[in-house]
């Protein structure tokens, strides 16, 4: 990796050397693992969630199942991972080890208590171990203990109370991690703010079923004949993560720094989260898929993007897309257009004709001799589904073209 631009960014009082951190998960399970990630280029870590040890954590086996689609590996990952199963003292030693050996990296401790006293004790202990910040896990979707994880994130009063307890006993910044398994993510975020939270992280995994085995009728992962709705992550959930970050960044009453999570694998993903209002990002599934080395391509891509756009600081990008994110009623419905085809690059597969007939405006006929679509522009709805299924994608063979004074088109009526 060659010389990079200055990729530093400011997040909740910390200056990160770049925006990318490990999220609280199996990829941040031990000090040794995180140290290797730091050496690879990650700017920080949200260490795997630490509990007090009032009860024994035993992970089920197997605890994960990958979701592949049409030849693409691991577009989603189902997991029934719980918080750290390591003794609390071991985790505190690792926090000290990380802060001593990588003092310029951000070491954020994720904690989860099961009572008011546990939240207080965990907060004090992790601050004393050298954590730069705390992340409060109000969002794990499959903790089996009542009053923990996502169940707290869905009980706003409890979320506020636990945040207040932690804030009362520490001096370092406190970040609350939100669940997407909620109607409006701004609601719990606002309760976290009322409790004193300094920042918000989102999203944790989406509660889902990745699939059902057709031989045994059991959801995956199949834990000796049983499955469960549990946490789903990876590229497939990125649109949900972006939406949640944009919603909170666009809420002037919230006004807190945001750490974006959900399906990040490339520098493009990082930039999109920054544009939607995040000032740091966290990665798990991308590391599970590619290893810590994923950071090298991300940092190189960010640096090249800064050169291309003549950006001097990544802070300039934070929230830059928000003015362009509106509700659908704000669209200019008077402006219409058509799908435009570069037929010199058409491979004659006919897929555009099929979907236009079966799901679009029926504006395409098919020239069988030339193996090319023929468009009636007056019938084109500009739905653009033809472009989504066209295999000629780089650059796209089918693009949108605005047509001045073109009236909106409605499908024909039979009879």
Secondary structure as UniProt FT lines:
FT   STRAND          9..11
FT   TURN            12..13
FT   STRAND          14..16
FT   STRAND          20..22
FT   HELIX           26..28
FT   HELIX           31..40
FT   STRAND          44..50
FT   STRAND          64..69
FT   TURN            70..71
FT   STRAND          72..79
FT   HELIX           88..101
FT   TURN            103..104
FT   STRAND          106..111
FT   HELIX           116..128
FT   TURN            129..130
FT   STRAND          133..137
FT   TURN            141..142
FT   TURN            146..147
FT   HELIX           150..153
FT   HELIX           156..169
FT   STRAND          173..177
FT   HELIX           185..194
FT   TURN            195..196
FT   STRAND          199..202
FT   STRAND          206..208
FT   TURN            214..216
FT   STRAND          230..233
FT   HELIX           235..237
FT   HELIX           238..249
FT   TURN            252..254
FT   STRAND          257..261
FT   HELIX           267..275
FT   TURN            276..277
FT   STRAND          280..283
FT   HELIX           285..290
FT   TURN            292..293
FT   HELIX           294..309
FT   HELIX           314..317
FT   TURN            318..321
FT   HELIX           322..324
FT   HELIX           328..330
FT   TURN            333..334
FT   STRAND          337..341
FT   HELIX           343..345
FT   HELIX           351..359
FT   STRAND          364..367
FT   TURN            368..371
FT   STRAND          372..375
FT   HELIX           377..379
FT   HELIX           385..389
FT   TURN            394..395
FT   STRAND          398..402
FT   TURN            404..405
//
